[in-house]
Amino acid sequence: MKPKIAFVETSDHFDEIEKEIGPLAESIMISPERLENVVDEIKDFDIVSTFISSNVDRKVLSKFSDLKLIVTRSTGYDHIDVGYANKRGITVSNIPYYGENTVAEHTFSLILSLTRNVHRAYVRTQRKDFSLEGLVGFDLKGKTIGVVGAGHIGLYVIKMAKGFGMNVLAFDINQDDFIAEVLGFTYSELDELMKNSDIISLHAPYNQKTHHMINKENISKIKPGALLINTARGALVDTEAMIWALENGILNGVGLDVLEGETLIEEELEALSSASKDTLTTLIRDHALLNREDVVITPHIAFYSQEAVMRIWETTFGDILAFLGGDAVNTVSIKKKAA
């Protein structure tokens, strides 16, 4: 019997899905909703493809009777209870590579927006104010960037930084001395990187060990006046500590493509009617960041280029087709962390 396959968190790519998967499926469901909102409609489905806003936890997974494969259209998979899925015999696959250069390019768009006050100047000109006061920037050449997480994306950031004539420090639990020599960067402990970097850019995976890796205890070690960039996961940084560092001059600016609790902002009205105190606190803190001139925020679009989206869907189809052919690829487990 052909499998039933659901694609959630999407309202596009109907033609591609039908062309690649249609002939092999008994039925296909496509929905812009998160998985937890439609699970009762597809609880007898065999394969589900989701994205990062779905909370694929034990409660959701327990509702499925025949689920065999989850394909997340992302590199990170912290939104999935992989351990419980594995115990249930459910294979979990991800998209290990799709937008390393894409995210790295967006990283530098945030950096340049801050170093050259692009966002601040734009807002000012919308008010017909063309004065230069407070808009002096600084060159990247000769400055030091600290790259936290020298994986696939981090290495692209390092390559671009060298193109700007920057010095590079990198922190990663897995070090490759050959790559460091070829690209001309130096590995450093996190504290030393924070102390000596003019710009800190986060590209680490999110897990229990990296939760709030920038926190109240260590954020004061950052070089005064540095910039912090996060295009990885919001919860790598303690939001309260970041606001404190901005208000006390430790951080001169922050560029964020991700926010701690960002999914809560998407559901603000719903959250405000039924949220816990912690949920409300997160919302308030995030709104405090939204209203600051020294903070540039984009809505989780670092991955979002035409080319990267195409690669995501091509790999998603490949994961599903390989699984149907008896050869699971790009599988993840609780012992393997996304880079």
C-alpha positions as CSV (number, residue, x, y, z in Angstrom):
1,M,0.0,0.0,0.0
2,K,1.3,3.5,-0.8
3,P,2.1,5.7,2.1
4,K,0.2,8.7,3.4
5,I,2.4,11.8,3.5
6,A,1.8,15.2,5.1
7,F,3.7,18.4,4.6
8,V,3.0,21.0,7.3
9,E,4.1,24.6,7.8
10,T,3.9,25.3,4.1
11,S,1.4,26.9,1.7
12,D,3.5,26.7,-1.4
13,H,5.4,24.2,-3.6
14,F,2.3,22.3,-4.5
15,D,3.5,21.5,-8.0
16,E,6.9,20.3,-6.9
17,I,5.4,18.1,-4.2
18,E,2.9,16.6,-6.6
19,K,5.5,15.9,-9.2
20,E,8.1,14.4,-6.9
21,I,5.9,12.6,-4.3
22,G,2.4,12.4,-5.8
23,P,2.8,9.2,-7.8
24,L,4.3,7.3,-4.8
25,A,1.7,8.4,-2.2
26,E,-1.8,7.1,-1.4
27,S,-2.7,10.6,-0.3
28,I,-0.9,13.9,0.4
29,M,-1.9,16.6,2.8
30,I,-0.4,20.1,2.6
31,S,-1.1,22.6,5.4
32,P,0.4,25.9,6.5
33,E,-0.5,24.9,10.1
34,R,2.1,23.6,12.7
35,L,2.0,19.9,13.2
36,E,0.4,20.0,16.7
37,N,-2.6,21.8,15.2
38,V,-3.4,19.2,12.5
39,V,-2.1,16.0,14.1
40,D,-5.6,14.7,14.7
41,E,-6.3,14.9,11.0
42,I,-3.2,12.9,10.0
43,K,-2.7,10.6,12.9
44,D,-2.8,7.5,10.6
45,F,-0.2,9.0,8.2
46,D,3.2,7.3,7.5
47,I,5.4,10.3,6.8
48,V,5.4,13.9,7.9
49,S,7.6,16.8,6.7
50,T,7.7,19.7,9.1
51,F,9.6,22.9,9.8
52,I,11.0,24.6,12.9
53,S,7.8,26.1,14.4
54,S,6.1,22.8,15.0
55,N,6.5,21.3,18.5
56,V,7.1,17.6,17.7
57,D,7.1,16.5,21.3
58,R,6.0,13.2,23.0
59,K,2.4,14.3,23.3
60,V,2.2,15.0,19.5
61,L,4.1,11.9,18.5
62,S,2.0,9.6,20.8
63,K,-1.1,10.4,18.7
64,F,0.4,8.8,15.6
65,S,-0.4,5.1,15.0
66,D,1.7,4.4,11.9
67,L,4.2,7.2,11.6
68,K,7.5,5.9,10.2
69,L,9.4,9.0,9.1
70,I,9.7,12.7,10.1
71,V,11.6,15.0,7.8
72,T,12.3,18.4,9.2
73,R,13.1,21.0,6.5
74,S,15.9,22.4,8.7
75,T,19.4,21.6,9.9
76,G,18.4,22.0,13.5
77,Y,16.0,19.5,15.1
78,D,15.7,20.7,18.7
79,H,11.9,21.1,18.1
80,I,11.6,17.3,17.8
81,D,11.8,14.8,20.6
82,V,14.2,12.6,18.7
83,G,14.8,10.2,21.6
84,Y,11.1,9.4,22.0
85,A,10.7,9.1,18.2
86,N,13.6,6.6,18.0
87,K,12.0,4.6,20.8
88,R,8.8,4.5,18.8
89,G,10.8,3.3,15.7
90,I,10.2,6.6,13.9
91,T,13.1,7.7,11.8
92,V,14.0,11.4,11.9
93,S,15.8,13.1,9.0
94,N,17.0,16.6,8.5
95,I,18.6,18.9,5.9
96,P,22.2,18.8,6.9
97,Y,23.4,21.3,4.2
98,Y,21.4,23.8,2.3
99,G,22.4,27.4,3.1
100,E,25.8,27.7,4.7
101,N,26.7,30.6,2.4
102,T,23.2,32.0,2.6
103,V,23.2,32.3,6.4
104,A,26.7,33.6,6.4
105,E,25.8,36.3,3.9
106,H,22.9,37.4,6.1
107,T,25.2,37.4,9.1
108,F,27.3,40.0,7.3
109,S,24.2,42.0,6.3
110,L,23.5,42.3,10.1
111,I,27.1,43.2,10.8
112,L,27.3,45.9,8.2
113,S,23.9,47.3,9.2
114,L,25.3,47.9,12.7
115,T,28.9,48.9,11.8
116,R,27.7,51.5,9.3
117,N,24.4,52.4,11.0
118,V,22.4,51.5,7.9
119,H,19.2,50.8,9.8
120,R,19.4,53.9,12.0
121,A,20.1,56.1,8.9
122,Y,17.2,54.6,7.0
123,V,14.7,55.3,9.8
124,R,16.1,58.8,10.1
125,T,15.8,59.6,6.4
126,Q,12.1,58.4,6.5
127,R,11.6,61.3,8.9
128,K,13.3,63.6,6.3
129,D,16.3,64.0,8.6
130,F,19.6,63.7,6.7
131,S,21.9,64.8,9.5
132,L,25.1,62.8,10.1
133,E,25.0,63.1,13.9
134,G,25.4,59.8,15.6
135,L,25.9,57.9,12.4
136,V,29.7,57.5,12.4
137,G,30.6,53.8,11.8
138,F,33.7,51.8,11.8
139,D,35.7,49.7,9.4
140,L,35.8,45.9,9.5
141,K,39.4,45.8,8.2
142,G,41.8,45.0,11.1
143,K,39.0,44.2,13.6
144,T,38.6,40.9,15.2
145,I,35.5,38.7,14.8
146,G,34.8,35.8,17.2
147,V,33.0,33.0,15.5
148,V,31.2,30.7,18.0
149,G,30.7,27.4,16.2
150,A,33.1,26.8,13.4
151,G,30.9,24.3,11.5
152,H,29.7,24.6,8.0
153,I,28.1,28.0,8.4
154,G,30.8,29.3,10.7
155,L,33.5,28.5,8.2
156,Y,31.7,30.5,5.5
157,V,31.6,33.4,7.9
158,I,35.3,33.0,8.6
159,K,36.0,33.0,4.8
160,M,34.0,36.2,4.3
161,A,35.6,37.9,7.4
162,K,39.1,37.2,5.9
163,G,37.9,38.9,2.7
164,F,37.1,42.0,4.7
165,G,40.7,41.9,6.2
166,M,39.5,40.8,9.6
167,N,41.3,38.8,12.3
168,V,39.4,35.7,13.3
169,L,39.0,33.8,16.5
170,A,36.9,30.6,16.6
171,F,35.4,28.6,19.4
172,D,34.3,25.0,18.7
173,I,34.5,21.8,20.6
174,N,35.7,20.1,17.5
175,Q,38.9,21.7,16.2
176,D,40.5,21.2,12.8
177,D,44.0,22.6,12.9
178,F,44.5,22.1,9.1
179,I,41.4,24.1,8.3
180,A,42.5,26.8,10.7
181,E,45.9,27.1,9.0
182,V,44.4,27.1,5.5
183,L,41.8,29.8,6.4
184,G,44.1,31.7,8.7
185,F,42.1,31.8,11.9
186,T,42.9,30.8,15.5
187,Y,41.0,28.6,17.9
188,S,40.2,30.1,21.3
189,E,38.4,29.3,24.5
190,L,35.0,31.1,24.7
191,D,36.0,33.5,27.5
192,E,39.1,34.6,25.5
193,L,37.1,35.0,22.4
194,M,34.5,37.2,24.2
195,K,37.3,39.3,25.7
196,N,39.2,39.9,22.5
197,S,36.5,40.2,19.8
198,D,35.0,43.4,18.3
199,I,32.2,41.3,16.9
200,I,30.9,38.0,18.2
201,S,28.8,35.9,15.8
202,L,27.0,32.8,17.0
203,H,26.7,29.7,14.8
204,A,26.5,26.9,17.4
205,P,23.7,24.3,17.5
206,Y,21.1,24.5,20.2
207,N,21.0,21.8,22.9
208,Q,21.1,21.5,26.7
209,K,24.8,22.3,26.8
210,T,24.5,25.4,24.6
211,H,21.4,26.8,26.3
212,H,22.2,30.4,27.4
213,M,25.9,29.9,26.5
214,I,25.9,33.8,26.6
215,N,24.5,34.5,30.1
216,K,24.5,36.7,33.1
217,E,27.7,35.1,34.5
218,N,29.9,35.6,31.4
219,I,28.4,38.4,29.3
220,S,30.4,41.0,31.3
221,K,33.6,39.4,29.9
222,I,32.7,40.7,26.4
223,K,35.0,43.4,25.1
224,P,33.3,46.8,25.9
225,G,31.6,48.2,22.8
226,A,31.5,44.9,20.9
227,L,28.7,43.7,18.7
228,L,26.8,40.5,19.1
229,I,25.2,38.7,16.1
230,N,22.9,35.7,16.4
231,T,21.7,33.8,13.3
232,A,21.6,30.4,15.0
233,R,19.1,29.9,17.8
234,G,17.6,32.5,20.1
235,A,18.1,30.5,23.3
236,L,21.8,30.5,22.9
237,V,21.6,33.9,24.6
238,D,20.0,34.9,27.8
239,T,17.7,37.8,26.7
240,E,17.8,39.5,30.1
241,A,21.6,39.4,30.1
242,M,21.8,40.8,26.6
243,I,19.5,43.8,27.5
244,W,21.6,44.4,30.6
245,A,24.8,44.4,28.5
246,L,23.3,46.9,26.0
247,E,22.1,49.2,28.8
248,N,25.5,49.1,30.5
249,G,27.7,49.7,27.4
250,I,29.2,46.3,27.2
251,L,27.5,45.7,23.9
252,N,27.3,48.5,21.5
253,G,24.8,46.8,19.3
254,V,23.1,43.5,18.5
255,G,22.0,41.9,15.3
256,L,19.4,39.1,15.6
257,D,17.7,36.9,13.1
258,V,16.4,34.7,16.0
259,L,14.8,35.6,19.3
260,E,14.4,33.6,22.5
261,G,10.8,32.6,22.4
262,E,10.3,33.9,18.9
263,T,7.4,31.5,18.2
264,L,5.6,33.2,21.1
265,I,5.7,36.6,19.3
266,E,4.0,35.0,16.3
267,E,1.1,33.9,18.6
268,E,1.1,37.0,20.7
269,L,-2.7,37.4,21.0
270,E,-3.2,33.8,21.8
271,A,-0.3,33.8,24.3
272,L,-1.5,36.9,26.1
273,S,-4.9,35.3,26.7
274,S,-3.6,32.1,28.2
275,A,0.2,32.4,28.8
276,S,2.1,31.6,31.9
277,K,4.1,34.3,33.7
278,D,7.3,33.1,32.1
279,T,5.8,33.3,28.6
280,L,4.6,36.9,29.2
281,T,8.1,37.8,30.6
282,T,9.7,36.5,27.4
283,L,7.4,38.4,25.2
284,I,8.0,41.6,27.1
285,R,11.8,41.2,26.9
286,D,11.6,40.5,23.2
287,H,9.5,43.6,22.7
288,A,12.1,45.6,24.6
289,L,14.6,44.6,22.0
290,L,12.3,45.5,19.1
291,N,12.2,49.1,20.3
292,R,15.9,49.7,20.6
293,E,17.9,51.7,18.0
294,D,21.0,49.6,18.7
295,V,19.3,46.4,17.9
296,V,18.6,45.1,14.3
297,I,16.1,42.3,14.1
298,T,15.1,40.2,11.1
299,P,12.3,37.6,11.3
300,H,14.3,34.4,11.0
301,I,15.1,34.9,7.3
302,A,18.9,34.2,7.3
303,F,18.2,30.9,5.4
304,Y,15.6,32.4,3.1
305,S,17.0,32.8,-0.4
306,Q,15.6,31.4,-3.6
307,E,18.6,29.1,-3.9
308,A,18.5,27.8,-0.3
309,V,14.8,27.2,-0.4
310,M,15.2,25.1,-3.6
311,R,18.0,23.1,-1.9
312,I,15.8,22.5,1.2
313,W,13.0,21.0,-0.9
314,E,15.3,19.0,-3.1
315,T,16.8,17.4,0.0
316,T,13.4,16.9,1.6
317,F,12.2,15.0,-1.4
318,G,15.5,13.0,-1.5
319,D,15.1,12.0,2.1
320,I,11.5,10.8,1.5
321,L,12.3,9.0,-1.7
322,A,15.4,7.3,-0.2
323,F,13.3,6.1,2.8
324,L,10.6,4.7,0.5
325,G,13.4,2.9,-1.3
326,G,14.6,1.3,1.9
327,D,17.7,3.5,2.4
328,A,17.2,6.2,5.1
329,V,19.5,9.2,4.6
330,N,20.4,12.3,6.7
331,T,19.1,10.6,9.8
332,V,19.6,12.1,13.2
333,S,19.5,10.6,16.7
334,I,19.9,11.7,20.3
335,K,23.6,10.9,19.9
336,K,24.1,13.2,16.9
337,K,23.8,16.9,17.1
338,A,23.1,19.2,14.1
339,A,26.0,21.5,13.1
